[in-house]
Amino acid sequence: MLRLEHVSKRYPDAGEALSDVSFHLQRGEMAFLTGRSGAGKSTLFKVIAMMEQATRGHVMLDGQNITRVNDRKVPYLRRHMGLIFQDYKLLNDRTVFDNVALPLIVSGVSPQEISRRVRAALDKVSLLGKERKYPLALSGGEQQRVGIARAIVNKPKLILADEPTGNLDPDLSAEIMHMFEQFTQVGVTLLIATHDIELVERLGHRVLTLDRGRLIAS
């Protein structure tokens, strides 16, 4: 599903952020990306999500090379990805429903289909009764679940989650991870960046470790 082949990323003033990174995630696989701050985790996510271009190497998504694509094709290819952030990145002046609907609106989906798919996504994260609330009226765990609903509403093949449990207590973190494991059962591939080594060890999924831009363990 996701394959990186000798991927490097060099910034003119900051040097090499990624160096010869190669790995492959199968369809429906869940893996953790670990490493100290500055190890290259965020850069790797940006390269996979086509926010940055790799200096060398190739990124393959479902057999398609997405390393250097026409800018007009990027929004279409991103529809196959779901992005989840530690700080939620919700629009506080929009309702829960509107936040989750945004990727579908951008994709030009019909209002009837938007309504159906948003409610289905909210149902998956147990927030169906809160679609008319605003983010600031929700707890941190509920806001993160809104972010997850937004990430899955387009039925992505790949989810990239950047520290999705960083602001949550252990019980909520376990709940979110259980939700992610359920997604893999329907073929979604997940790559989760985290500093929570205890959580990683407890769940027992594959671990990719970066150190100064190099993949040192897989």
MOURQUI-V767032 format. One record per pair of residues at least 6 apart in sequence whose ideal C-beta (glycine too) atoms are under 7 Angstrom apart, sorted by sequence separation. I is the first residue (numbers start at 0). J is the second residue. D is the distance in whole Angstrom. If there is no record, write none. Layout:
((I & J & D) (I & J & D))
This chain:
((9 & 15 & 5) (10 & 16 & 6) (24 & 30 & 6) (34 & 40 & 6) (45 & 51 & 4) (121 & 127 & 5) (183 & 189 & 6) (193 & 199 & 6) (46 & 53 & 5) (57 & 64 & 6) (58 & 65 & 5) (182 & 189 & 7) (199 & 206 & 6) (207 & 214 & 6) (208 & 215 & 5) (7 & 15 & 6) (8 & 16 & 5) (32 & 40 & 5) (58 & 66 & 5) (68 & 76 & 6) (90 & 98 & 6) (129 & 137 & 7) (134 & 142 & 5) (137 & 145 & 7) (150 & 158 & 6) (164 & 172 & 4) (167 & 175 & 7) (208 & 216 & 4) (8 & 17 & 4) (42 & 51 & 7) (57 & 66 & 5) (89 & 98 & 5) (104 & 113 & 7) (118 & 127 & 6) (121 & 130 & 6) (7 & 17 & 5) (103 & 113 & 5) (179 & 189 & 5) (206 & 216 & 7) (207 & 217 & 5) (6 & 17 & 6) (7 & 18 & 5) (32 & 43 & 7) (47 & 58 & 6) (65 & 76 & 6) (134 & 145 & 7) (164 & 175 & 6) (7 & 19 & 6) (46 & 58 & 6) (163 & 175 & 6) (53 & 66 & 5) (100 & 113 & 5) (103 & 116 & 6) (5 & 19 & 5) (6 & 20 & 5) (52 & 67 & 6) (126 & 141 & 6) (5 & 21 & 6) (49 & 65 & 6) (3 & 20 & 6) (4 & 21 & 6) (100 & 117 & 5) (3 & 21 & 6) (99 & 117 & 5) (126 & 144 & 6) (3 & 22 & 6) (49 & 68 & 7) (60 & 79 & 7) (126 & 145 & 7) (124 & 144 & 4) (143 & 163 & 6) (2 & 23 & 5) (96 & 117 & 6) (99 & 120 & 6) (17 & 39 & 5) (99 & 121 & 6) (126 & 148 & 7) (176 & 198 & 7) (1 & 24 & 4) (16 & 39 & 5) (20 & 43 & 7) (124 & 147 & 5) (0 & 24 & 6) (49 & 73 & 5) (124 & 148 & 5) (143 & 167 & 6) (158 & 182 & 7) (0 & 25 & 6) (17 & 42 & 6) (123 & 148 & 7) (0 & 26 & 4) (16 & 42 & 4) (17 & 43 & 6) (172 & 198 & 6) (176 & 202 & 6) (49 & 76 & 7) (121 & 148 & 5) (139 & 166 & 5) (140 & 167 & 6) (49 & 77 & 7) (78 & 106 & 6) (120 & 148 & 4) (123 & 151 & 7) (139 & 167 & 6) (163 & 191 & 6) (17 & 46 & 7) (48 & 77 & 7) (158 & 187 & 6) (160 & 189 & 7) (164 & 193 & 7) (162 & 192 & 6) (95 & 126 & 7) (120 & 151 & 5) (140 & 171 & 4) (147 & 178 & 7) (151 & 182 & 7) (156 & 187 & 7) (157 & 188 & 5) (158 & 189 & 5) (159 & 190 & 5) (160 & 191 & 4) (161 & 192 & 5) (162 & 193 & 6) (164 & 195 & 6) (48 & 80 & 6) (120 & 152 & 4) (143 & 175 & 6) (155 & 187 & 7) (156 & 188 & 7) (160 & 192 & 7) (162 & 194 & 7) (8 & 42 & 6) (48 & 82 & 6) (95 & 129 & 6) (96 & 130 & 4) (164 & 198 & 7) (95 & 130 & 5) (96 & 131 & 7) (117 & 152 & 6) (94 & 130 & 7) (98 & 134 & 7) (116 & 152 & 5) (94 & 131 & 5) (95 & 132 & 5) (8 & 46 & 6) (94 & 132 & 7) (94 & 133 & 6) (95 & 134 & 7) (6 & 46 & 6) (91 & 133 & 6) (8 & 51 & 6) (91 & 134 & 5) (91 & 135 & 5) (8 & 53 & 6) (9 & 54 & 5) (89 & 134 & 4) (7 & 53 & 7) (8 & 54 & 5) (99 & 145 & 6) (6 & 53 & 5) (7 & 54 & 5) (98 & 145 & 6) (102 & 149 & 6) (106 & 153 & 7) (7 & 55 & 4) (101 & 149 & 7) (7 & 56 & 6) (99 & 148 & 5) (103 & 152 & 6) (5 & 55 & 7) (6 & 56 & 4) (95 & 145 & 5) (99 & 149 & 5) (102 & 152 & 6) (103 & 153 & 7) (5 & 56 & 4) (98 & 149 & 6) (102 & 153 & 5) (4 & 56 & 6) (6 & 58 & 6) (3 & 56 & 7) (4 & 57 & 5) (89 & 142 & 6) (99 & 152 & 5) (124 & 178 & 7) (3 & 58 & 6) (87 & 142 & 5) (87 & 143 & 6) (89 & 145 & 6) (2 & 59 & 4) (89 & 146 & 7) (88 & 146 & 7) (1 & 60 & 6) (87 & 146 & 5) (0 & 61 & 6) (84 & 146 & 6) (83 & 146 & 5) (83 & 147 & 6) (83 & 150 & 5) (82 & 150 & 6) (81 & 150 & 3) (81 & 151 & 6) (81 & 153 & 7) (81 & 155 & 4) (78 & 153 & 5) (80 & 155 & 5) (83 & 158 & 7) (79 & 155 & 6) (85 & 161 & 6) (79 & 156 & 5) (80 & 157 & 5) (81 & 158 & 4) (82 & 159 & 5) (83 & 160 & 4) (84 & 161 & 5) (85 & 162 & 4) (79 & 157 & 6) (83 & 161 & 7) (85 & 163 & 7) (80 & 159 & 6) (83 & 163 & 5) (85 & 165 & 4) (85 & 166 & 6) (61 & 156 & 6) (60 & 157 & 7) (48 & 159 & 6) (47 & 159 & 6) (44 & 159 & 5) (44 & 161 & 6) (41 & 161 & 7) (44 & 192 & 7) (29 & 179 & 6) (29 & 180 & 6) (40 & 192 & 5) (29 & 183 & 5) (28 & 183 & 7) (0 & 156 & 6) (1 & 157 & 6) (27 & 183 & 5) (0 & 157 & 6) (32 & 190 & 6) (27 & 186 & 5) (32 & 191 & 7) (26 & 186 & 5) (27 & 187 & 7) (28 & 188 & 6) (29 & 189 & 4) (30 & 190 & 6) (31 & 191 & 5) (32 & 192 & 4) (33 & 193 & 6) (27 & 188 & 6) (26 & 188 & 6) (31 & 193 & 6) (33 & 196 & 7) (24 & 188 & 5) (24 & 190 & 6) (33 & 199 & 6) (43 & 209 & 7) (31 & 199 & 5) (40 & 209 & 6) (39 & 209 & 5) (38 & 209 & 4) (38 & 210 & 6) (31 & 204 & 6) (33 & 206 & 6) (38 & 211 & 6) (39 & 212 & 4) (30 & 204 & 6) (34 & 208 & 6) (29 & 204 & 5) (30 & 205 & 4) (31 & 206 & 5) (32 & 207 & 5) (33 & 208 & 5) (34 & 209 & 4) (31 & 207 & 7) (34 & 210 & 6) (28 & 205 & 7) (30 & 207 & 6) (32 & 209 & 7) (22 & 207 & 6) (1 & 188 & 6) (0 & 188 & 4) (22 & 214 & 6) (18 & 212 & 4) (19 & 213 & 7) (20 & 214 & 5) (17 & 212 & 5) (18 & 213 & 5) (22 & 217 & 6) (16 & 212 & 5) (15 & 212 & 6))
